[in-house]
Amino acid sequence: MFLTVFLSDNEQHFTEVPVTPETTCRDVVDLCKEPGESECHLAEVRCGSERPVADNERMFEALQRSGSQRNEVRFFLRHERPPGRDTGG
């Protein structure tokens, strides 16, 4: 299965990432971001609302949850820290 990740708000700039049941969001982000870029996250956009995808979320499961609405769900690489996530531990 392949996950389409839009690399900017321009929907013509995207990449296809192979996804297995073990693939996490962090794996996808690491494949899509530029070398040396650190503050990136994956955002799921569905019906006009956007949510940051957790680093440990399995992307195969996220795609399956979309079900019949899969064509209406978009994943965007955001070049910023996810909202509400701090850098400290």
C-alpha positions as CSV (number, residue, x, y, z in Angstrom):
1,M,0.0,0.0,0.0
2,F,1.2,3.5,-0.7
3,L,0.6,6.7,1.2
4,T,0.4,10.0,-0.7
5,V,2.1,12.8,1.3
6,F,1.8,16.3,0.0
7,L,5.0,18.2,0.6
8,S,3.4,21.6,0.6
9,D,0.0,23.2,0.3
10,N,0.4,22.9,-3.4
11,E,-1.2,19.5,-4.2
12,Q,1.0,19.0,-7.2
13,H,4.1,18.6,-5.0
14,F,3.8,15.2,-3.4
15,T,5.5,11.9,-2.9
16,E,4.3,8.3,-2.6
17,V,5.6,6.4,0.5
18,P,5.3,2.6,0.8
19,V,3.5,1.6,3.9
20,T,3.5,-1.7,5.8
21,P,1.5,-2.6,8.9
22,E,4.7,-1.7,10.9
23,T,5.3,1.8,9.3
24,T,5.0,4.6,11.8
25,C,4.3,8.3,11.2
26,R,7.9,9.0,12.2
27,D,9.1,6.6,9.4
28,V,7.1,8.5,6.9
29,V,8.3,12.0,8.1
30,D,11.9,10.8,8.0
31,L,11.5,9.7,4.3
32,C,9.7,12.9,3.3
33,K,11.7,15.7,5.0
34,E,14.8,17.4,3.7
35,P,18.2,16.2,5.1
36,G,19.0,18.2,8.2
37,E,15.4,19.4,8.6
38,S,14.3,18.7,12.2
39,E,10.9,20.4,13.0
40,C,8.5,18.4,10.8
41,H,5.3,16.6,11.4
42,L,2.6,14.8,9.4
43,A,-0.9,16.4,9.4
44,E,-4.1,14.5,8.5
45,V,-6.6,16.7,6.8
46,R,-10.2,15.4,6.7
47,C,-13.4,17.4,5.9
48,G,-11.6,20.7,6.5
49,S,-10.2,19.8,9.9
50,E,-6.5,19.1,10.5
51,R,-4.8,17.0,13.2
52,P,-1.2,16.3,13.8
53,V,-0.4,12.6,13.5
54,A,1.4,11.1,16.5
55,D,5.0,10.0,15.8
56,N,4.2,6.4,16.9
57,E,0.9,6.1,15.0
58,R,0.9,3.3,12.5
59,M,0.1,4.7,9.1
60,F,-1.4,1.4,7.7
61,E,-4.1,1.6,10.5
62,A,-4.7,5.3,9.8
63,L,-5.3,4.5,6.1
64,Q,-7.7,1.7,7.0
65,R,-9.6,3.9,9.4
66,S,-10.4,6.2,6.5
67,G,-12.3,3.4,4.9
68,S,-14.7,4.7,2.2
69,Q,-13.6,8.3,2.9
70,R,-10.0,7.5,1.9
71,N,-10.2,9.8,-1.1
72,E,-11.2,12.7,1.1
73,V,-8.3,12.3,3.5
74,R,-5.0,14.1,2.7
75,F,-1.7,13.8,4.5
76,F,0.6,16.9,4.5
77,L,4.2,17.2,5.6
78,R,4.3,20.4,7.8
79,H,7.6,22.1,8.2
80,E,7.1,23.1,11.8
81,R,6.7,21.6,15.2
82,P,3.3,20.1,15.8
83,P,0.9,22.3,17.8
84,G,0.9,21.5,21.5
85,R,4.1,19.5,21.4
86,D,7.1,20.8,23.4
87,T,10.7,20.1,22.7
88,G,11.6,19.5,26.4
89,G,11.0,16.3,28.2
